[in-house]
Amino acid sequence: MSYICINQIMQNRIKKVFTSLREHTCVSYAKFATIGGFCDLDHIVVKATSPDDTPLPDRYVLEILQIFSICPSSFGPFALSFSQRFANTRCWRVALKCLHLLHRLLKALPHTSPLREELMLARSNGLMCLYPCNFKDRSSSASLDYTYFIWSYARLLDESLDCCATQGKEIDDYHSTSHEIFIDKMDEVRLMLEFLPQLQSLIDRVIDCRPTGQATRNAIVQSVMKHVIRDSFTCYTTFRKELVEILDHLIQLPYINCSAAFEIYKKAASQANELSEFYDWCKSLGLCGIYECPFIDKIPQIQITALESFLNGMWQQSADDPSSSTSVSSLSSNEDGNDCKQKQAMMFSTEKLSTAKSAGVPLLIYCSVVPTAVKPIRYSTGFLLSPFAALLLVLLHFGHPNLILYAKSASIVPFSCNI
């Protein structure tokens, strides 16, 4: 038994020595080729991902970006060089620097860069495999800690490729066409409903990148985590902004879209606690400043319950009257006058709310359908709304922390909104 253990230990040591020798030989060859005047992307990638304990040097990132700007046809060769370097290594330092190099380049280049297309092409051809990742470290005694971190980091980059490549242009188009007609606006909101789950998945991948064991204190891992954390700030800020936009138009959407928005909102409530804990851990290690992290909106359970009750009522109403679940604009001409006025108020309530908020006008709102169990809720704007719209926006609106609602009974209930 002892002979088997000793034999296994010796094999692991031989693998570590062989891995280290091979990686250092590749770096030495790249340096020698550079001195001889043969400076191409292969040699730069090898030098940038040397198997030492220093973080990725910035000069190699700038050097590759300069090559991209001079020679646009170099995106394909880089994707091939990266894929080969990452697939052939068994050293966690080399693999992690490869991923960090790719991360830095993707962040520096625009969403429309050909590099994303070349990487996705290499992935579809089987040349690059970030998820599932086949890397396994053989150069460290704590190989599992570094291997799991590289797997999580590679999956994050893999999902970011899909998210940015397919949705970046759509989101930019949305911001450039925010003043179009009502129907186009609803189409853009539906695109956001498809995009927000991808952002939530990216946030989950960021949380999964939390290192463990010896990897927590390593300088290379901490350098990578600093970039991951700061990218997550942008990701969460974008998610929060788009979620507010969806909730502003929630009463104008059909039931199926409202149901999708509810799933996003419910996941955001649970995800906020995990993200807040993750940022507290990052602050404790000095990976980010105390005041760098964005404010995490923790959604109370009462808002989830209120939104679920609203969806249940919306489903019952759509079951009784199927024509009412399509859109607010499809009002029939034989509807009652009061119902028609109420639905028209629902259609334009969010735009009026934004106008009233920007003007700083304190208003009095009357709501006739307020549950008795609702506690005071804070809100930041007010306008004369229909009972249905006022109830939904006051209870469920996300991101405006300055409104106070007073609900005493289920009858006609006045409540004031002061900005």
N, C-alpha and C positions, 0 to 999 in steps of 0.2 A: 504493500500500500504506500509506504514511504517512497519507494522507488518511483511509483507512478506520479506522485506529487512533485518529486524533484524533477522528473522528466518534463512534466507540464510547465514548471517554472522556467526551466531552461529553454523550452520552446518559445515561451512568451518573451523571454529576454532576447532570444535570437531574432524574433519578429520585430521587436522594438529597434534593435541595432540595425537590422536590414532596412526597415522603414526610414530611420533617421539617415542612414548612409545614402539611400536612393534620393531622398528629398534634397539633401545637401549637394549631391552630385548634380541634380537638375539645376539648382541655383548657381552653382559654380560654372556650369556650362553656359547658362544664360548670361552671366557676367562676362565670361570670356568672349562670347559671341558679340556682346554689345561693344566691348573694347575693339573688336575686329571690324566694327562698322556694320554688322548684321543686326540691326535693331528693328525687330518686328513685334507684332502683338504677342506672339507666343513667348518671346523672351521677357517682355514687360510683365505679362501675367505671372510668369514663373518668379521673377524677382519680387513682385509685389506680394506674393503669397509664400514667402520664405518661411521655413519651419523654425523660427525663433520666437522669443517671448515678447517681442515688441508689436504694438498695434499696427494696423495697416498705414503705411506712410501716405500722406496727402499728395506727394509729388507724383506718385504713379497714377493716381486718379486724374490729376490734371494733365498728365502726359497722354493718357488714353483719350481724354476728352479733346485734347488738341488734335490727335490723330483723326478722331471722328469728324472734327470740323474741317480738316484739310481734305480728308478722303472719305466721302460718304459711303463708299463701297466696302469700308473696313468693318461694318457692323456684323456682317456674316462671318468673316474670319474670327472676330472676337468671340461671337457666340460659340463657334466651334472650339476655340482655344479654351474658353471657360469650361465648356462641357467636358472636354478631355481631362483638363487639370482636376476638376472636382470629382470626376468618376474614377480616376486612377489612383488617387491618394488614399492612404490609410492613416494619415497624421491629422489629428484634430486641428492643429494650428493652421495647416495648409487649407483644410476644408473650410474652416471658419473665416479665414481671410478671403477665400474665394467668394463666399456668400456675402461678406461685408463689401468687397469690391463691387460685386453686382448691385448690391443695395445702394451704394454711393452713386454709381453711374445712373441707375434708374431714377434716383432722386434728383440728380443734376440735369437730366435730359427731360424734354417735354413729353407729354402723354402721346403725342403723335410721332415720336421718334421711331425710326425703323428698327432700333435695337429690340424693342418689345416684339415686333413681328418676327424678327430673326430668332429670338429666344423661344417664342411659341412654336415656330416652325421646327426648331431643334427638338423641342419637347414632343411634338406630334410625330416626329421621325424616330423617336426613341433614343436620340443622342444625349438628351439631358433629362434627368429624372430627379426633380426636387421633392415630389410627393407621389407615392411613397419613396422615401429616401433610403438608398441602399448602403449608405456610409456606415462604417464601423471602425472605431479607433483601435490602433494597435501600438500606440507610442506612449501611453501614459498608464500609470497605476490606477488612476481614477477614470478609466476609459468610458464607463457607463454615464457618468455625469456629463462629460463633454459630448458623448454621442447623442444623448437625449436632447441636449440643448441644440445641437446642430440639426437634428430632425425637426424640432419645433421651429427653428429659424428658417429652415428651408421650406417648410410648409407655409410659413407666413409670406415669404417671397413668391411662392408659387401662386397663392391666392391673390396677392397684390398685382401680379401680372394680369390675371383674368379680370380683376375688378377695374383696374386703371385702363386696360386696353379696350374693354367693351363699353364702359360706362362714362369714361372721362369726357368724351365729346358730347354725350347726351346731357350731362349735368351742365357743361358750359353753355350748351344751347338753351337750357332751361333758364339760366340767369340772363341770357341775352334776349329772351322773349317773354319776360315776366309781365309785360303790359299788353299782351295780346287778348283776344276775345275769350269769353268764358269757356267755350268748348275746348279750345287749345290749352287753356290753363288746366282743365281737368285731365287732359291727356298727359300733360307734363307731371301732374301729381301722380298719375298712375305709373309713370316711368320712375318716379322717386320711390314708389312703393316696391318696385322691383330692385332698386339700387340699395335701399337702406338695409335689407337683410345681409347684403354683401359687406357693408360697413360693419355691421354687428359681428359678422363672422371674422372680419379682420381684427376687431377688438378682442375677440376670444383668442385668436392666434397670438396676439401681443401678450395677453395674460399667460398663455401657455409657454411663452419664452422665458419665464422666470427660471433662472438657473438654480441648481441645487448642488450641495456638497462642495467639493473643491473648486468647481467652476464659478461659484459665487464671487470669490475673491480674486479671480484671475484678471490681469490687466487687459488682455485681449477681449475677454467676455464682457467686461465692464465698458470698454470702448464701444463694442457693438450695441450693448443695451442702451447706452446714451442716445444713439441714433434711433433705435427702435422706439424708445419712450417719447422722444420729441416728435416723431412721426405719428405716434398715437394721439398726441395732443391735437394735431391737425385733423386726424380722423374723427376723434370724438366731437370736436367743435363743429365739423361739417355735419356729422350725424345729428347733433342736437339742433342745429339750425334747420335742417331739412325736416326733422320730426315736427318742429314747431309749425313749419309751413303746411305739412299734411294735416295737422290738427286744426289749423285755421280753416281748412276746406273740408273738414270731415263731414259736416252736415250736408254738403253738396254732392257727396259720393254715393254710389249705389251700395247695397248691402255687402256684396262680395269684397269690394275694396275697403269698406269699413271694417270688415272682419280681418282682412290682412293687416290693416293699420293697428287693430287691437292686438294682434299677435306680436307685432313689432314693439308696441307700447308696453306690453306685459313683459317681454324679454328685456326691454330697456330698464325696467324696474329692478329685475334680479341682477342684470349685468352691472348696474350702477354700484351696487354694494361690492361686487368683486373688483371692479376697476378702482374704486376708492381704496380698498385694502391693498391692491397692487401698487398704487401710487404712494401710499404710506410706507410700504416696504422699500420702494425706490428712494424715497426721501431719507429713510434711515441709513441707507448705504451711501448716500451722497451722489446718487446717479442723476439727480435733478434737484433744482433749488426748491425751497419751501413754497415760494410764490410763483413758480413756473407752471405748475399743474393747473389746468382749467378747473372751474367749479363743476363738481359732479352733482347733477340734479337727481336727488333721491326721490323717487315717486312713491307717495304714500299708498297704502293698500286701499284706502277709501276711494281714490280716483280710479283704480283698476276696477273696483266693484261697481262704481257708478257707470263707467264706460261699458262694462259687461251688461248691466241692467238696461242701458240705452240700446245696445245691440239686440238684446232679447225683445225689447219692445219694438224695435225696427223690424225684426224678423216677423213678429206677429202682425204688424201693420202690413208688411209686404205680402204675407200669406192671405190676409183679408182682401187686399187691393193690389194685385200684381203690377198694375201700371204705375203705382207710386214708388216702386223700388228702382225704376230705371234712372230717372234723373229729375231734378227739380224743374227743369225747363219744359218737361212734357206734361204740363198741367192741362187738364181737359177744360173745355169752355163751359161745361155745365156744373162746375164745382160751386160750392157755396162761397159767397163773397168773403166771409171772415176767414175761411180756410185758405182761399187764394191769397189774401193779404198776408196771412201768416207765413205761407211758403215763399212769397216774394221777399218778405223780411228775412227769412232764412237764407235766401240766395245772396243777398247783398249785405248781410250782417258783418261778415269779416272785413270787407272793404271799408264799411262805415266805422267799424271798430278801429282800424288802422288810422283812419282820418281823424277820429276823435282823440286817439292817443297822441298823434303828432300835434294836434292843436291844443292839447292839455285841457280839455273841457271836462269838468265834473258833471255827471249826469245821474239821473234817478231811473232805475230800472225796475219794472214790475214783472214779477214772474208768478204764474198761477199753478205751475206744476213743479213744486220743490219738495223732495222727501223730507220728512220730519227728522230723520237720523243724521242729516248733513250738519257737520260742524262748520264753524267759520273758516272760510278758505280765502286765501290772498289772491288778488288779481290786480292788473295794472291799467285797466281801461274800462270805459263804459259807454253804452249807447242804448237807445230805445230799441230793444230786440223783441222778437216774438217769444212767447214762453218756452217753446221748444229749443230755439237757438240759444237763448240766454242760459237755460239750464245746462246745455251741453258745453258751451264755451266756458262758463264759469267753473264747472266742476272738473273739466277735463283738459283745459288749455294748459300747455306745457311751456315753461320758460318765462312767464311774466309773474314776478313775485310780489306784486303790490296791491292786490285787490282784496277787499274784505266783503264777504257775503253774509247777510243776516237772514236766516230762514227759521221761521217760528212755527209754521203750520203748512198744511198742504193746500190751503186756500189762497186767496190773493195776498201775496207777500211782497212788500216793498223792500228793496235793499239798495244802498247807496254805493257808488263807486267813485272814489276820489283818487286822482293821479298823484 
